[in-house]
Amino acid sequence: MNKLVRLAGGASLWLGVCAGAVQAQIVEPTVPPDPPVFAAQGTPQFVGVADMLEYKALPEYHQPAWMDKFVADGKLPPVAERLPKEPLVFKTANMPDGIGVYGDVMRHVIGGRPEGWNYIGGQAQGWGGIDIGMSECLTRTGPLFQIKAEELQPLPNLAKSWEWSEDGHELTMHLIEGAKWSDGDPFDAEDVMFYWEDNVLDSNVTPTNGATPETFGTGTTLVALDPYTIKWTFKSVRPEQYLYQMAYGTFCPGPSHLLKPQHPKYNTANTYDQYKNAFPPEYMNMPVMGAWVPMEYRADDVIVMRRNPYYWKVDENGNQLPYLNEVQYLLSTWAARDIMAASGTGDYSNLEQPENYVEALKRASQPDAPARLEFGPRTIGYSLLFNLSGNGWGQPDPRAQAVRELNRNLDFRKAISSALDRQRLGEGLSRGPFTAIYPGGIYSASAFYDKASTVYFPFSIETAKAYLAKAGLVDTDGNGFVNFPAGMMNGEDVTITLLTNTEIVTNRNVAEAVIAGLEPIGIRVVANFMSSTQSDANTQSGQFDWLVYRNLSDLVTVVQNTTTLAPVGPRTSVFHRAGSDGTLDLLPFEQDMIDVVDAFTATNDRAERVELMKHYQRLYTENVYAAGLTQYSAALVVNKRFANIPVGAPNFMFNWGEDSVMRERVFVPAASQQSYELFPNALPGAPGSPGPID
């Protein structure tokens, strides 16, 4: 018997008398309707991995001409000495516009604000592609949208190659040899092991994007064999799945030579909070392995990043990348990003707020439009997440604990799902073929989606009320809102707080639609709207009842971030984590989901994986693990002066568009270059020093 019904006391008698009447009111679940046809979607040109990149030494290397004086003055070694033995070489044939030229800047606009530069210690950089431009990871997945299906696996990156042992339990990875951080310090296995041992394995640290030991498989170990070789050992046989977890943003090492002295393990005078916050946004020239280094920050104004003089990727002519000298981030709003990119006062936007679609399309259709706009598949979507932790995670007060008991009741979750008018919610964001009904679980745009395995609870107020009654929730005082059952919260009105990050306008609009939509069934929902920093903190600490959440790549690709599909470990799920004793209070179907995910990661057989995900989709949707809200297409908005933008690059799939387009290869032809650089002919200074050197 469900715990909630046991607590309901007299409510269970009412259920026994009225069960037939309740059943008569319930509209049975069905399969979801097909999404509307949306023809304006680009198609990638599919290639093999070898057609895109390789690692090899070239006979000569080049840099921007203005950097020659830095070398002549002894401020930099020659470019050949700054590169690894075998740099990553991008193939010309895969560049849509060929070998590029140096110069110009990409102007971004973001609504986030940086907490600081300690990414692996848990600080966000403000999103919008800042961290993607600074960080490099063992593998890379953003460009996989254009890789042939028969070759689909993560691309090499900091790990240039790998091989499996004969028994399939060990994976030996070879790191790029001779690469350097942007301050010239060597990158090697020490950086990898510091991230693994002192950040992922240390439960006192929560790396940005939430890597945990279970992200890479329960019982997985990692050791360094020499400065450029590491070895993974897995419990399962040849779990190629975890190669995806070694990409952004769960295995991107930080500069151990700078971070290690701040970690409490090596500096006993420091707390973990001091470690996390040791490099605030005012700290300039943070060493990076990415293409650009932060060297100017003005609060609520701008972040300026200049080219990394030690960047380890080149084109086939030996030109050290990136081509762009500078990237800028205007600290504004996410809505302004779309407007400024479409108008030409910004250069790039992931157009993912459907409220702006119609206006952006109108502007892009004009002959003098400065930007091109290309839509991809429906890979953006929102879910309503229920906090399923009844074990004390987040230290809930009595009301919050009572809400969690409701969240764990299937009839309650069915009631909420049935009360959501998803068609109206989507149309409220944008008219047209952009949005689609989303029941939850795997997206319809995913290769693993199966309509027949998807359980959809159609919009029905009467059905929702009937499910509430089955859960023992009725309006006992006649004020229009249902009350907790007898024995819970003294029968008070059920009041639920809804957390979301309102720096993104769509988040607020979706949350407000949920709040308004649940009032007719007598559920009072109170908005808890916060900035991204505050919202992230509340989410990570479990301080929420419900969460309006923009889904990540796990429900699009399935093969990326697979371990977040179910609570396979104490900290892998966003909305169901272990309490202070380290244990999870799993619902029965959650254990079934974990078994499916474990089986999926343990096999590389495509047909078997497809069948497993059918089972997963049914478990997810019939149990309303989370209530899907809406899914929709998104677009890249890129200024027309930029070249080498891949055809069909998605706004979001394996990663965000800033990674998919491979910005280090993007360039502006000489005739189209503008005078937008704020720090021309300048390079990053020493770590912690103010601003650039020129």
BELUR-V90811 format. One line per field, one symbol per residue. psi: psi as a letter, one per 20 degrees, with the letter a starting at -180 (. if undefined). A space follows every 50 residues. Layout:
psi=???
This chain:
psi=pphghhiidhhhgghhhjgggghhippqqaqqqqqqpnilpqpqoprrgh igrrpqqqhqqrrqhiihhgghjjiqrqhhiiqrgnrpppphhiohjapa qqraqpoqpqirpphajmgiijpqjiajighhhhqqrgrpigjihjpqhi jorqqqdhohrqqqrhijipopqoqppjqqrijipqpahhgghggghjgg hoiipnqpjkprhihjppjqqpqphaijpqpqpqhrplmihihhijapki mnqrnhhhhgiiphhiniiqrhhhggjimrhioqkppriahqppjppopk fqppprqoijqkqrrijjpprrhphqqqopndrhhhggghghiiiriqqn njoihjggghgghhiqhjpiqqppqarnjprqqoppojojjipjmqrhgh hhhhhghipghghhggghionhghgghhgpqajgqqpoirbpqhiqijpo ghjpppoqpogggghghghhjjornijjjiqqqqqpipkkkrpoppqopr ojhohhgghgghhgghhihhjkoopppmprrhggggghghjjmqgqpopo qaihighgipkhiiiqmirijhqhjorqahjjqpmqqghhhggghggghg iiqjogghgghghggghggghhjlgqoqfqqrqrqpopqiiprkoqpjpq gpehrrhhhhimhhiqrpqhiiqrmiphmqkqrqaqpiqoarq.
